Amino acid sequence: MSLDTVFAALADPTRRSILAMLLEDDMAVTDVAEPFEMSLAAISKHLMILAGAGLISQEKRGRVKWCKLEPSALRDATVWMQSFGQFEPVHLDAFERFLEAELNDAPPHPDTT
């Protein structure tokens, strides 16, 4: 996957929340959708973007579709960021803390009206 695809997938707060949820364990699509106030179809679109970036994989087990985090997809992005010499190696625990901080401390979107 290209870096642009990975960073575009990470740019959305809903998708970052989904990744943080998947840090804990694999989840059924319906369980991923539960905490969000949007349709299952909207969540499925977010999951398709994450899968397209290689950040998650999806597998059908019986009648249920499961999502799994693929942390190896972040390696190229990590290497690219480290090439600037300003970043420590990204570890999953640190990445989880970063995502949680981003989600909890995200500034409100500016009013464009």
N, C-alpha and C positions, 0 to 999 in steps of 0.2 A: 504494500500500500504506500501511497505517496504521503510525504509529510503534510502536504496541504489538506489531504483527506482526513488525516488523523487530527490535525489542529482544527479543522472545520467541525469535526464531530465533537471535539472537546469544547468548542466555543459556546455551546448551548447549555444553560444551567440544568435543564431537565435531564439531558444526557449525562452530565457530570453526576447528578444525583443517582441516576440508574447505575453508573459505574461504581459509585460508593456503596450502593446496596449490594452489588454483585461481588464486592470485595469479601463479604461475609461468606457467601455460598452461592451455588447455582440456584436459580429461581425460575418458577413457571411464569410465563408471560402474564397471566392473570394476577399473580402475586406482585410482579413488578408494577403493574398498572394500579394496584389498589391504593397506594398513598397519594396518587395524583388526581387532581380534579380535571381530568380530560378523558376523552373516549378511549376505548381499547384500540380503535383504529389509529388515533393520534399517537398513542404509545407505540404501536406496531411500526409506525413510520420512524419514530426515534430509534427503535431497535434495529430497523433496516439500515439506518445511517451508521449506527455503531458497528453493525456487522459488516457493512461495506468498507468501513475503515479498518476492519480486522480487530477491533477492540473487544468484540464479543463473538461468540459462536452460538448458534442455535441448533438444537437437536430435538427431534420429535420422539417422545417416549410414550408409546401408546397413543392416546388422544391428546396428550398435553405437550405443548412446545416449551422447551426449557432453554434458558439463557445462561451462558457461562462466560466469565471474564477471561480475556486472553491478554494477560499483562505483557507478553512478549511483543505485542504490537506497539508498545510504548518505547521499546528499545531504540529504534531509529530516532524518535523524537528526543529521547534522553541524550543520545550521542550528539545530536545536532545542538542541543542546548549546552551541553558540556563543552562543545568546541569554542564557545565564547569565554570559557574559563571563569564564569561567574557563578556556576551552579555546582552544587554537590551532587554526587550520584543519587539518582532517584531510587528509593526503596519503596516497596508497596506500603509499608506502615507510614512512611513519611508522606507518600502520595495520598493515602487515605486521610491523614490529618490535614493536608493541604485542601483536599476536596471538601472536607467538613467545614474548615474555616471559611472557604470561599462561599459555601452555601449558607452558612450561618451569618456571615458578616458582609454579604453582598450588598453594595449600596443600592438604593432604589433606582429604577430606571429613570433617566431624565425625562421631564415632560416635554414632548415635542410639539405641543399645541401653542 
